[in-house]
Each structure stands twice: as structure tokens, then as C-alpha cells.
């Protein structure tokens, strides 16, 4: 899932890479 999240973050310019880091931790937070 981490890979999918990273790809999604890269495609989404609205959300920075910070979101990917949050998903990696397992916390559903939005920066």
C-alpha cells in the first residue's frame, strides 16, 4: 500500500510528499 500511496502523492500536486510520510507511519492525518 505504501507504494500505491507514494504514486498517488506524486500524481496529486495538491498534496505534498508529507502526506506520503504520514501514510507510511500509519496515521491518517492530512497536512
C-alpha distance matrix in Angstrom:
0.0 3.8 5.4 5.1 6.1 8.6 9.9 10.4 12.2 14.2 15.3 16.2 19.2 20.0 17.2 17.5 15.2 16.0 13.5 10.7 12.5 12.7 9.1 8.9 11.9 10.7 13.4 13.4 16.0 17.2 19.4
3.8 0.0 3.8 5.4 5.1 6.2 8.7 9.8 10.4 12.3 14.2 15.1 17.6 18.5 15.4 15.1 12.3 13.1 11.2 7.8 9.3 10.3 7.2 6.2 9.7 9.6 12.4 12.9 14.8 15.9 17.4
5.4 3.8 0.0 3.8 5.4 5.1 6.3 8.6 9.9 10.6 12.4 14.2 16.8 18.4 15.8 15.4 12.6 14.5 12.9 9.4 11.4 13.2 10.4 9.5 13.2 13.4 15.9 16.0 17.7 18.1 19.3
5.1 5.4 3.8 0.0 3.8 5.4 5.2 6.1 8.6 9.9 10.6 12.1 15.3 16.6 14.4 14.9 13.0 14.8 12.4 9.6 12.6 13.5 10.4 10.9 14.4 13.8 15.8 15.0 16.8 16.9 18.5
6.1 5.1 5.4 3.8 0.0 3.8 5.4 5.0 6.1 8.6 9.8 10.3 13.1 14.0 11.3 11.7 9.9 11.3 8.7 6.2 9.4 10.1 7.3 8.5 11.9 11.4 12.8 11.9 13.3 13.2 14.8
8.6 6.2 5.1 5.4 3.8 0.0 3.8 5.4 5.1 6.2 8.6 9.8 11.9 13.6 10.9 10.3 7.8 10.2 8.8 5.6 8.7 10.7 8.9 9.1 12.7 13.3 14.7 14.3 15.0 14.5 15.1
9.9 8.7 6.3 5.2 5.4 3.8 0.0 3.8 5.4 5.1 6.2 8.5 11.2 13.4 11.7 11.8 10.2 13.1 11.5 9.0 12.3 14.1 12.1 12.7 16.3 16.5 17.8 16.9 17.6 16.7 17.4
10.4 9.8 8.6 6.1 5.0 5.4 3.8 0.0 3.8 5.4 5.1 6.0 9.4 10.8 9.3 10.5 9.9 12.3 9.9 8.6 12.3 13.2 11.3 12.9 16.2 15.8 16.5 14.8 15.4 14.1 15.2
12.2 10.4 9.9 8.6 6.1 5.1 5.4 3.8 0.0 3.8 5.4 5.0 7.2 8.5 6.3 6.8 6.2 8.8 7.1 6.3 9.9 11.2 10.2 11.9 14.8 15.2 15.3 13.9 13.7 12.0 12.3
14.2 12.3 10.6 9.9 8.6 6.2 5.1 5.4 3.8 0.0 3.8 5.5 6.7 9.6 8.4 8.0 7.3 10.9 10.2 8.9 12.1 14.2 13.4 14.3 17.5 18.3 18.8 17.6 17.2 15.4 15.1
15.3 14.2 12.4 10.6 9.8 8.6 6.2 5.1 5.4 3.8 0.0 3.8 6.2 9.0 9.0 10.0 10.5 13.6 12.3 11.6 15.1 16.5 15.4 16.9 20.1 20.3 20.5 18.8 18.5 16.4 16.5
16.2 15.1 14.2 12.1 10.3 9.8 8.5 6.0 5.0 5.5 3.8 0.0 3.8 5.4 5.8 7.9 9.4 11.9 10.4 10.8 14.3 15.1 14.5 16.6 19.3 19.3 18.9 16.8 16.0 13.4 13.5
19.2 17.6 16.8 15.3 13.1 11.9 11.2 9.4 7.2 6.7 6.2 3.8 0.0 3.8 5.4 6.6 9.1 11.6 11.1 12.1 15.0 16.1 16.3 18.3 20.7 21.2 20.4 18.5 17.0 14.0 13.1
20.0 18.5 18.4 16.6 14.0 13.6 13.4 10.8 8.5 9.6 9.0 5.4 3.8 0.0 3.8 6.5 9.9 11.2 10.3 12.4 15.1 15.3 15.8 18.4 20.2 20.4 19.0 16.7 14.9 11.5 10.6
17.2 15.4 15.8 14.4 11.3 10.9 11.7 9.3 6.3 8.4 9.0 5.8 5.4 3.8 0.0 3.8 6.8 7.7 6.5 8.8 11.3 11.5 12.2 14.7 16.5 16.8 15.5 13.5 11.7 8.6 7.9
17.5 15.1 15.4 14.9 11.7 10.3 11.8 10.5 6.8 8.0 10.0 7.9 6.6 6.5 3.8 0.0 3.8 5.2 6.1 7.8 9.5 10.7 12.1 13.7 15.5 16.7 15.7 14.6 12.5 10.0 8.2
15.2 12.3 12.6 13.0 9.9 7.8 10.2 9.9 6.2 7.3 10.5 9.4 9.1 9.9 6.8 3.8 0.0 3.8 5.3 5.2 6.6 8.9 10.1 10.8 12.9 14.6 14.3 14.0 12.6 11.1 9.7
16.0 13.1 14.5 14.8 11.3 10.2 13.1 12.3 8.8 10.9 13.6 11.9 11.6 11.2 7.7 5.2 3.8 0.0 3.8 5.4 5.1 6.3 8.8 9.8 10.9 12.7 11.7 11.7 9.7 8.6 7.0
13.5 11.2 12.9 12.4 8.7 8.8 11.5 9.9 7.1 10.2 12.3 10.4 11.1 10.3 6.5 6.1 5.3 3.8 0.0 3.8 5.4 5.1 6.3 8.6 10.0 10.7 9.7 8.8 7.4 6.3 6.5
10.7 7.8 9.4 9.6 6.2 5.6 9.0 8.6 6.3 8.9 11.6 10.8 12.1 12.4 8.8 7.8 5.2 5.4 3.8 0.0 3.8 5.4 5.1 6.2 8.8 9.9 10.3 10.2 10.0 9.8 10.2
12.5 9.3 11.4 12.6 9.4 8.7 12.3 12.3 9.9 12.1 15.1 14.3 15.0 15.1 11.3 9.5 6.6 5.1 5.4 3.8 0.0 3.8 5.4 5.0 6.4 8.8 9.2 10.4 9.9 10.6 10.4
12.7 10.3 13.2 13.5 10.1 10.7 14.1 13.2 11.2 14.2 16.5 15.1 16.1 15.3 11.5 10.7 8.9 6.3 5.1 5.4 3.8 0.0 3.8 5.3 5.2 6.5 5.7 6.8 6.4 7.9 8.8
9.1 7.2 10.4 10.4 7.3 8.9 12.1 11.3 10.2 13.4 15.4 14.5 16.3 15.8 12.2 12.1 10.1 8.8 6.3 5.1 5.4 3.8 0.0 3.8 5.3 5.0 5.8 6.3 7.8 9.5 11.3
8.9 6.2 9.5 10.9 8.5 9.1 12.7 12.9 11.9 14.3 16.9 16.6 18.3 18.4 14.7 13.7 10.8 9.8 8.6 6.2 5.0 5.3 3.8 0.0 3.8 5.4 7.7 9.6 10.9 12.7 13.9
11.9 9.7 13.2 14.4 11.9 12.7 16.3 16.2 14.8 17.5 20.1 19.3 20.7 20.2 16.5 15.5 12.9 10.9 10.0 8.8 6.4 5.2 5.3 3.8 0.0 3.8 5.6 8.7 9.9 12.6 13.7
10.7 9.6 13.4 13.8 11.4 13.3 16.5 15.8 15.2 18.3 20.3 19.3 21.2 20.4 16.8 16.7 14.6 12.7 10.7 9.9 8.8 6.5 5.0 5.4 3.8 0.0 3.8 6.5 9.0 12.1 14.2
13.4 12.4 15.9 15.8 12.8 14.7 17.8 16.5 15.3 18.8 20.5 18.9 20.4 19.0 15.5 15.7 14.3 11.7 9.7 10.3 9.2 5.7 5.8 7.7 5.6 3.8 0.0 3.8 5.7 9.2 11.5
13.4 12.9 16.0 15.0 11.9 14.3 16.9 14.8 13.9 17.6 18.8 16.8 18.5 16.7 13.5 14.6 14.0 11.7 8.8 10.2 10.4 6.8 6.3 9.6 8.7 6.5 3.8 0.0 3.8 6.9 10.1
16.0 14.8 17.7 16.8 13.3 15.0 17.6 15.4 13.7 17.2 18.5 16.0 17.0 14.9 11.7 12.5 12.6 9.7 7.4 10.0 9.9 6.4 7.8 10.9 9.9 9.0 5.7 3.8 0.0 3.8 6.6
17.2 15.9 18.1 16.9 13.2 14.5 16.7 14.1 12.0 15.4 16.4 13.4 14.0 11.5 8.6 10.0 11.1 8.6 6.3 9.8 10.6 7.9 9.5 12.7 12.6 12.1 9.2 6.9 3.8 0.0 3.8
19.4 17.4 19.3 18.5 14.8 15.1 17.4 15.2 12.3 15.1 16.5 13.5 13.1 10.6 7.9 8.2 9.7 7.0 6.5 10.2 10.4 8.8 11.3 13.9 13.7 14.2 11.5 10.1 6.6 3.8 0.0
